[in-house]
Amino acid sequence: MSVADETKRVLLDIYGRLPKDKAKEFMDKIRIRLKDLDTDPILGYGLLGAAIGAVCEMVPPLNWIFDLDHGVADGAVIGGLIGFLKSRNLNAQDEKIRQVIKEELANVLA
């Protein structure tokens, strides 16, 4: 999982201010809760699109039917576009990340 640079700075700042035993517990809990969040769909969908384009380019009937000369590039562009559209939900996901940080910080300090 990748986290935005601003979020990393906030987490490192919180980590530096907590007592050592609480800091480790806090970071472990944050990792567990955030590891399933996908924050970079553009790259994943772009690679998937390129792979599908390569397969379509290699299979003669598909190549002839769709007249694919640049299937890898076309697939990457289409996949990247789909990833971009999915990434519009990242603002909502950033809010979830902030909420997780607040909850785990409250739990560690309680």
JOLINGI-V924401 format. One record per backbone hydrogen bond with DSSP energy under -0.5 kcal/mol. CO is the residue of the C=O (numbers start at 1). NH is the residue of the N-H. E is the energy in kcal/mol with one decimal. If there is no record, write none. Layout:
((CO & NH & E) (CO & NH & E))
This chain:
((4 & 8 & -2.3) (5 & 9 & -2.3) (6 & 10 & -2.1) (7 & 11 & -2.7) (8 & 12 & -2.7) (9 & 13 & -2.2) (10 & 14 & -2.6) (11 & 15 & -2.8) (12 & 16 & -2.3) (13 & 17 & -1.3) (14 & 18 & -1.3) (19 & 23 & -3.0) (20 & 24 & -2.0) (21 & 25 & -1.6) (22 & 26 & -2.7) (23 & 27 & -2.5) (24 & 28 & -2.4) (25 & 29 & -2.2) (26 & 30 & -2.3) (27 & 31 & -2.6) (28 & 32 & -2.1) (29 & 33 & -2.3) (30 & 34 & -2.2) (31 & 35 & -1.4) (34 & 37 & -1.5) (37 & 39 & -0.6) (40 & 44 & -1.1) (41 & 45 & -2.6) (42 & 46 & -2.4) (43 & 47 & -2.5) (44 & 48 & -2.2) (45 & 49 & -2.8) (46 & 50 & -2.2) (47 & 51 & -2.3) (48 & 52 & -2.5) (49 & 53 & -2.6) (50 & 54 & -2.3) (51 & 55 & -2.1) (52 & 56 & -2.6) (53 & 57 & -2.1) (54 & 58 & -1.5) (55 & 59 & -1.6) (58 & 60 & -0.8) (59 & 63 & -2.5) (60 & 64 & -2.6) (61 & 65 & -2.6) (62 & 66 & -2.5) (63 & 67 & -0.8) (63 & 68 & -1.2) (67 & 69 & -0.7) (70 & 74 & -2.9) (71 & 75 & -2.7) (72 & 76 & -2.4) (73 & 77 & -2.3) (74 & 78 & -2.5) (75 & 79 & -2.9) (76 & 80 & -2.7) (77 & 81 & -2.3) (78 & 82 & -2.3) (79 & 83 & -2.6) (80 & 84 & -2.5) (81 & 85 & -2.4) (82 & 86 & -2.2) (83 & 87 & -1.9) (84 & 88 & -0.6) (85 & 88 & -0.7) (86 & 89 & -1.5) (87 & 90 & -2.2) (88 & 91 & -0.6) (89 & 93 & -1.7) (90 & 94 & -2.8) (91 & 95 & -1.6) (92 & 96 & -1.7) (93 & 97 & -2.3) (94 & 98 & -2.4) (95 & 99 & -2.2) (96 & 100 & -2.5) (97 & 101 & -2.4) (98 & 102 & -2.4) (99 & 103 & -2.6) (100 & 104 & -2.7) (101 & 105 & -2.4) (102 & 106 & -2.4) (103 & 107 & -2.3) (104 & 108 & -2.4) (105 & 109 & -2.2) (106 & 110 & -1.0))
